[in-house]
Amino acid sequence: MEQVERGVRTGVVRDADRVGRALRVTTHPEAGRVVLSTWQDSTCVSTVRLDRADVVELLTALGAALLPPER
């Protein structure tokens, strides 16, 4: 059986509206990936695997979401 390399969890953000829901951020440097996973209590319900270069695009989008809307 092939052993899967475990990532290193670098952050957890709790959901503002749902009890037990969280977004976990895990880095997998050997694969050049960052994984965002949505958890409900102890169950992973979804993942998004990003190339390291795509993390900059995500950060840009998050930063833009904080700006006031243009009028």
Buried (B, 14 or more C-beta within 10 A) or exposed (E): EEEEEEBEEEEEEEEEEEEEBBBBBBBBEEEEBBBBBBBBEEEEEEEEEBEEEEBEEEEEEEEEEEEEEEE
